[in-house]
């Protein structure tokens, strides 16, 4: 499995959990309740970003915390219905500059 395939599989699962909710963490965080779903996701991204900073400063669990941050960023993109291809195209455009 290529690295891009892993990211695509995760992203497709997130889209599916949004459109076909089940009793899961990702389905539940994308549901509106008293707190808007977008706010819940953004709060989680802020938490994960802080954990990446702490992990880097402490030289421990940086890969684990980075994966959490990337996962929640993908979750936000899926929630906002921004395709993974748009993100990959942006990286490609930046790489070609």
C-alpha positions in Angstrom: 0.0 0.0 0.0 1.4 3.4 -1.0 1.5 6.3 1.5 -1.0 8.2 -0.7 -3.3 5.2 -0.7 -3.2 5.1 3.2 -4.2 8.8 3.3 -6.9 8.3 0.7 -8.3 5.3 2.6 -8.5 7.3 5.8 -10.0 10.3 4.0 -12.7 8.1 2.3 -13.5 6.5 5.7 -14.0 10.0 7.2 -16.3 11.0 4.3 -18.3 7.8 4.7 -18.6 8.3 8.5 -19.9 11.8 7.8 -22.4 10.7 5.2 -23.3 7.4 6.8 -22.9 8.0 10.6 -22.3 5.0 12.8 -21.5 5.0 16.5 -17.8 6.0 16.2 -15.6 8.8 17.3 -15.4 10.4 13.9 -19.1 10.1 13.2 -20.0 11.6 16.6 -17.5 14.5 16.4 -19.1 15.5 13.0 -22.6 15.6 14.4 -24.0 18.9 15.6 -25.1 19.0 19.2 -25.0 21.8 21.7 -21.5 22.6 20.3 -21.3 22.9 16.5 -19.4 20.1 14.8 -16.9 22.4 13.2 -16.1 24.0 16.6 -15.5 20.5 18.1 -13.2 19.6 15.2 -11.3 22.9 15.4 -11.0 22.5 19.2 -9.4 19.1 18.7 -7.0 20.4 16.0 -5.9 23.1 18.5 -5.4 20.4 21.2 -3.4 18.2 18.8 -1.3 21.1 17.6 -0.3 21.9 21.2 0.5 18.2 21.7 2.8 18.3 18.7 4.6 21.3 20.1 5.0 19.6 23.5 6.2 16.3 21.9 8.8 18.1 19.9 10.1 20.1 22.8 10.3 16.9 24.9 11.7 14.7 22.1 9.0 12.1 22.6 5.9 10.8 20.7 6.3 13.3 17.9 5.3 10.9 15.2 2.2 9.8 17.2 1.1 13.3 17.9 1.8 14.4 14.3 -0.4 11.6 13.1 -3.2 12.8 15.4 -2.9 16.3 14.1 -2.9 15.2 10.5 -5.9 12.9 11.1 -7.9 15.7 12.6 -6.9 18.1 9.8 -8.2 15.5 7.3 -11.4 15.2 9.4 -11.9 19.0 9.0 -11.4 18.8 5.3 -13.9 15.9 5.0 -16.4 17.8 7.2 -16.0 20.9 5.0 -16.3 18.8 1.9 -12.9 19.8 0.6 -11.6 17.0 -1.5 -8.3 15.3 -0.8 -7.3 16.1 -4.4 -7.5 19.8 -3.7 -5.0 19.4 -0.9 -2.7 17.2 -2.9 -2.9 19.7 -5.8 -1.9 22.5 -3.5 1.1 20.5 -2.3 2.0 19.8 -6.0 1.7 23.5 -6.9 3.9 24.5 -4.0 6.5 21.8 -4.9 6.7 23.0 -8.5 7.4 26.6 -7.5 
